[in-house]
Amino acid sequence: PDCPHCGTSGRALYSRLHDVHHGVAGEWSVNVCAACKSQWLDPVPEPHEIARLYPSSYSAIRGVPQDVLHGPRTRLGAIRAARKREVLRGAFGYSSLGRSALLAIPAAVLARIGPVRRLVGLNNVLLLAGPPGRVLDVGCGNGRFLLALQQLGWTAEGIEPDAEAATQARRSGIRVIESPIEGATIPDASYDAVTIHHVLEHLVDPGRMLQSVARWLKPGGTLVVAVPNPDGAVARVVVADNGPGI
């Protein structure tokens, strides 16, 4: 009943929840902390139970990673990819990308639009350009983000517990540490940047994970974290459409 982050008592925000996407057996509540507003699953799965909560139909981390910087081999795909590269040049500092004189001006306008800039930035996990360095993606799946970062000049590596996803990432030429995320052994000060994209909320102890990441980063290194926003517009729409507890 108590917040795993600060220890304050919480209350049930939603009750009698079921997995409507993959049909995993079980019923849960989502609790919210009265002090820090953190939310957590109740009951919290034991570490040895977590694997069975991700059935084979959970395919978000598998499959062939797409080359998002060059797009599909169609005229429209090439134009969209070129526009994407121009936004990465202007908004994120990746000046090494080839320029498109035709798209430079409209892309410069798009780079000033916040939602567009963030949408394009998801391809590189919102990581700004820097001197050539090593980046680690925690929970890298099939390596889709690392493939883009590799093309942007980073030495890209990942941690992934799923054997099938790790194999797919290696086929794209990416070094993958196949290990439980919270049990990975990595030397201190190994990376210039670490990215954690919609992984932290899956972990049993996210606070301890962040402590580990802090050790893995070099002094002055960059950490980029993306997590779901339970107060965001999408969450509000889902609850309005389905009602709490669905």
N, C-alpha and C positions, 0 to 999 in steps of 0.2 A: 503493500500500500504506500510505501514511502518513495520519494523521488530518488532515483539512482544517481542523480547529479549532486543535489545539495542536501538530501535527507529529510526535506520537509514533507509532511503528509500531503497526499494528493486525493483527487476525487475522480470518479469514472466520468469521462467526457462522452464516450460512446460505449454501449454494452451489447453483448450477444452478437459480436461480429463473426462473419464466416468468410472463407476464401471463395469469392464468387468467380474468380478468374481461372483457377487451377483445381478447385475442388478438394484441396487438402483438408482432411478431417480435423475438427477442432472448433472451439468457440473461445473468443477473446474479448477483452475490453481494452479501450485505450484510456489511460489515466492521464491527468494533467496536474502539474505541480502548482500549488497555490502561491508559491514564492517566485520561482524562476520561469514558470510557464513551460518547462520541458514536458514532453509527452512520452509515454512508454507503454509497451504492450504488457498486458496482465492476463494470464501468467506469462512471465518471461521464460522463453524456452531454455532448457538446459543446453550447454554446448554440444553434447552428443546428439541432441534431437534436431539441430538446425538443418542438417543435410536433407532430411526427409521433408522439410518444408519447401524445398525447391525441386519439384518433380521435373521429369524430362521435358514437359511442355513449357517450362520456364526457359525461353530461348533468347532472352535479352542479351546474354553474354556469349552466344554461340553464333556459328555461321561465318561466312567469309567477310572480313572487314572491307568496307567500301573505300575507294580512293576519293575522298571528299574534296580534295584540292584540285582534281582534274575532271571529275565527273564522269558520267556514262559517255560512251562514244557516239553521241548524237550531237547535232548542231545546237539544240537547245541546252543539252547538258554541258557542252563546252562553254557556252555563253554564261550560264549560271556559275560554273566553276571559276571562270575568269573574273566575274564580278565578285565572287567570294574572295578570291586572292587579292583583289584590289582593296577590299575592306580590311583584310588582314594586314596589308601593307600600311594603310592609313591609320587604322584604329589600334593596332596591336604592335606595330613597329617592325614587321617582317619585311624589311626592305630588299632582302635577297630574292624575293619572288619576282618573276618576270612581269613586266608592265604591259598593260593593254591601253594604248593611246585612246582607243575608241570608248573604253569604259572608265577611264580615270576620273573624269568629272562627275558622271552620275554616281560612281562608287564613293567618291569623296562626300557627296551629299548623303548617301545611305549611311556612311560611317558615323555621321552626326546624329542619326536617329537611334536613340537608346535601345528600343526593342530589337531593331535590326542588327545593331552592333552586338548585342548579347546573343542573338540567335546564331550569327556567324561565328561568334567567339566560342560557342559550345563545341565547334569542331576542333579547337585547340585547347579545350578545357579552360578558356579565358586566360591562358597563360601568356603574358607579355613576352616579346622578344628580348633576348639578352645575349651576352657573349656565349659562344658555343659551350654547352655544358651537359651534365647528366640529369635526366628527369626520370622519376619513378612514378608510375601510375598504380595506385593501390586498388586491387580488384579490377585488373585491366580487361577481364573478359577475353574477347577474341582479338584485342589489340587495336580496336578502331580508332581510339584517341591517339595511341602511341604511333600508329602508322602516319597520321597527320603530323604529329610532332617530329617524327623522324624526317619527314619531308621538309619540315621547317628548320632543320639544322640541329635539332637536339639529338643526343645519344639517348635513345629511348629504351627503358626497361620497365618490367611490370611484375606484380605479385598476383597470382591467381590460384585459388584452390580447386577450381573445376578443371579436371584433366583434359576434357574435350576442348574447352575454350583455350586452355594454355597451348595445346597442340596446334590449334588454328592460328594463334598469334605467332608461334614459332615459324609456321609456314610463310608468314609475311616478313620473316627476317628479324623478328623482335626477340630479344632475350627475356625469358620469363622465369621467375622463381616460382615453381609450383609448390605452394605451401599454404596451410591455413593462414589467413591474414593476420590474426592476432598471435600467431606463433612463429612468425617469420624472424629469422636471425640475420641481421644486416649490420655491418660495421658502422660505427658512429661516423658522422661527417662524410657520408658517401655521395650525397646528391646535392646539386644546385637547386633543384626544385622537386617537389612532391605534389601530385594531384590526387584528390580523393573525390570522385564524381559519383554521387548517389550510392555510396557504399557505407558511409559512417553509420547510417540509420539501421543497417543490417547487423551491426556488431553487438556482441554482448556487453562490452565495456568500451564505448567510444572514447571516454576520457583517457583511459590507459593507452589506447591506440595513438592518440594525439601526442602523448608523452613520448612514445616510441619514435614517432615521426620527427619530433623535435630533435631527437638525438641523431637520426639518420641524415638530417639536413646539415649542410655546411654552414658556418657562421654567415649570417646575412642572406641565407637561402630563402626561397619563396615557397609558401604553402598555399595551394588553391583547394578550397573545399566547397562542394555543392551538395545541399541536402534539401529534401522537400520542405516547403513552407506551409505548415498546417493552418496558417491564417491567410494564405494567399487566395487569389481569385478562383483558381481551379478547385481548391479544396472547398470553398464556399459554394461553388456551383454544384459540385458532386453531392454535397450534403443536402442542398436545396432540392436537387432532382430526386435523390433516393431516400432521403431521410436518414437521421443518425441510426446506426446499428445495421446498416446494409453493407 
